[in-house]
Amino acid sequence: MKPVTARVLMTLIVLAFVIGATVLVNSRFHGNFGVGIVLILVPFLALSFSLPYLLPVRCEHCGGRMRFHFLKAAGQFAANVRLRMRPMRPTP
């Protein structure tokens, strides 16, 4: 799948889970804080960190396998954005 599709799919999966868990906590457990942490926050964090590694993503240009990764520094993010903003060279 394309990177944009993967990001949208990750967002929809996490959002659907959080909405369902919130409804469950509010209806069954009367909004209990501890249960909310266990049933909403912990799975939200687990999905947020695991889905980028689990979804198969292909490069739009070469068809190679891509993986999302978490950046370690803000400067690295800025360099990554600048690299993406440069126009691509035409292929012969």
ZANUSE-42790 format. One line per 2 residues: number of its first residue (from 1); their letters; for each residue x, y, z of N, C-alpha, C. Coordinates in steps of 0.1 Angstrom, whole numbers, plus 2048, in hexadecimal, padded with zeros to 3 digits. Layout:
BEGIN
NUM> a> X/Y/Z/X/Y/Z/X/Y/Z; ...;
END
This chain:
BEGIN
1> mk> 808/7F4/800/800/800/800/809/80C/800; 803/817/7FC/80B/824/7FB/80C/82A/809;
3> pv> 817/832/80B/819/838/818/80D/840/81D; 806/848/814/7FB/850/819/7F0/847/81D;
5> ta> 7ED/83C/816/7E3/833/819/7E6/82C/827; 7F2/829/829/7F6/823/836/7F4/82C/842;
7> rv> 7F7/839/840/7F5/842/84B/7E6/844/84E; 7DE/845/843/7D0/847/845/7CA/83A/84C;
9> lm> 7CF/82E/848/7CA/822/84E/7CE/821/85C; 7DA/825/860/7DF/825/86E/7D6/82E/876;
11> tl> 7D3/83A/871/7CB/844/878/7BD/83F/87A; 7B7/838/870/7A9/833/871/7A9/827/87B;
13> iv> 7B3/81F/87B/7B3/813/884/7B4/818/893; 7BD/821/895/7BF/826/8A3/7B3/82E/8A7;
15> la> 7AD/837/89F/7A1/83E/8A2/795/836/8A5; 793/82B/89D/788/822/89F/789/81B/8AD;
17> fv> 796/817/8B0/798/810/8BC/795/819/8C8; 79B/825/8C7/799/82F/8D3/78A/833/8D5;
19> ig> 783/834/8CA/775/838/8CB/76D/82C/8D2; 770/820/8CD/769/814/8D3/76D/813/8E2;
21> at> 77A/814/8E5/77E/813/8F3/778/81E/8FC; 777/82A/8F7/771/835/8FE/763/832/901;
23> vl> 75B/82D/8F7/74D/82A/8F9/74C/81F/904; 754/815/903/754/80A/90D/757/80F/91B;
25> vn> 761/817/91C/765/81C/92A/75A/824/92F; 754/82D/927/74A/836/92C/73D/82F/92F;
27> sr> 739/824/928/72C/81E/92A/72E/813/935; 738/80A/934/739/7FF/93E/740/803/94B;
29> fh> 749/80C/94A/751/80E/956/74F/81D/95C; 745/824/957/741/831/95B/74D/83B/95B;
31> gn> 755/83A/951/760/843/94F/76B/842/95A; 76D/836/95F/778/834/969/786/837/963;
33> fg> 78E/83F/96A/79B/843/965/7A4/838/963; 7A6/82F/96C/7AF/824/96B/7AC/81B/960;
35> vg> 79F/817/95E/79B/80F/953/79D/816/946; 79A/823/946/79D/82B/93A/7AB/82A/935;
37> iv> 7B4/82B/93F/7C3/82A/93C/7C6/81D/936; 7C1/812/93C/7C4/804/937/7BD/801/92A;
39> li> 7B1/805/928/7A9/801/91C/7AB/80B/910; 7AF/817/913/7B0/821/908/7BF/825/906;
41> lv> 7C6/82A/910/7D3/82F/90E/7DE/824/90A; 7DE/819/911/7E8/80F/90F/7E7/809/901;
43> pf> 7DB/805/8FC/7D9/800/8EF/7DC/80B/8E4; 7D8/817/8E7/7DB/822/8DE/7EA/824/8DB;
45> la> 7F2/823/8E6/800/825/8E4/806/818/8DD; 801/80D/8E1/806/800/8DA/803/801/8CB;
47> ls> 7F7/804/8C7/7F4/805/8B9/7FC/810/8B2; 7FD/81B/8B9/805/827/8B3/813/823/8B0;
49> fs> 819/81B/8B8/827/817/8B6/829/80B/8AD; 81F/802/8AD/821/7F5/8A6/81C/7F6/898;
51> lp> 811/7FD/895/80C/7FD/887/815/802/87D; 81E/80D/87F/827/811/875/831/806/871;
53> yl> 834/7FC/87A/83D/7F2/877/836/7E6/870; 829/7E4/873/822/7D8/86E/81C/7DA/860;
55> lp> 818/7E6/85C/811/7E8/84F/81C/7E8/844; 819/7E0/839/822/7E0/82E/820/7EC/825;
57> vr> 82B/7F3/823/82A/7FF/81B/834/7FE/80F; 830/802/803/838/801/7F7/83B/80F/7F2;
59> ce> 847/811/7ED/84B/81E/7E7/843/820/7DA; 83D/82C/7D8/835/82F/7CD/83E/82F/7C0;
61> hc> 84B/832/7C1/853/833/7B5/85A/827/7B1; 860/820/7BB/868/814/7B8/862/807/7BC;
63> gg> 857/807/7C4/850/7FB/7C8/858/7F4/7D3; 862/7FA/7D9/86A/7F3/7E4/862/7F5/7F1;
65> rm> 865/7EC/7FA/85F/7EC/807/864/7F7/810; 85A/7FE/816/85E/80A/81F/859/807/82D;
67> rf> 85F/80D/837/85B/80C/844/85A/81A/84A; 850/81D/852/850/829/85A/85A/828/865;
69> hf> 860/833/869/869/832/874/868/83F/87C; 86B/83E/889/86A/849/892/877/851/892;
71> lk> 876/85E/890/882/866/88F/888/869/89D; 895/869/89E/89B/86B/8AB/89E/879/8AF;
73> aa> 89E/882/8A5/8A2/890/8A8/899/899/89F; 897/8A5/8A4/88F/8AF/89D/897/8B3/890;
75> gq> 8A4/8B4/891/8AC/8B8/885/8AB/8AD/87A; 8AA/8A1/87E/8A9/896/875/89B/897/86D;
77> fa> 891/89B/874/884/89D/86E/884/8A9/864; 88B/8B4/868/88C/8BF/85E/894/8BB/852;
79> an> 89E/8B3/854/8A6/8AE/848/89E/8A5/840; 896/89D/846/88D/894/83E/883/89B/836;
81> vr> 87D/8A6/83C/873/8AE/835/87A/8B5/829; 886/8BA/82B/88D/8C1/820/890/8B8/815;
83> lr> 894/8AC/818/897/8A2/80E/88A/89E/806; 87F/89E/80C/873/89B/805/86E/8A6/7FD;
85> mr> 872/8B2/800/86D/8BE/7F9/874/8C0/7EC; 880/8BA/7EB/888/8BC/7DF/881/8B5/7D3;
87> pm> 882/8BB/7C7/87C/8B4/7BC/883/8A8/7B8; 87D/89E/7B3/883/891/7AF/889/893/7A1;
89> rp> 894/88D/79F/89B/88D/792/893/884/789; 891/888/77C/88A/87F/773/893/872/770;
91> tp> 88C/867/76F/893/85B/76C/895/859/75D; 8A0/854/759/8A2/853/74A/89A/848/744;
END
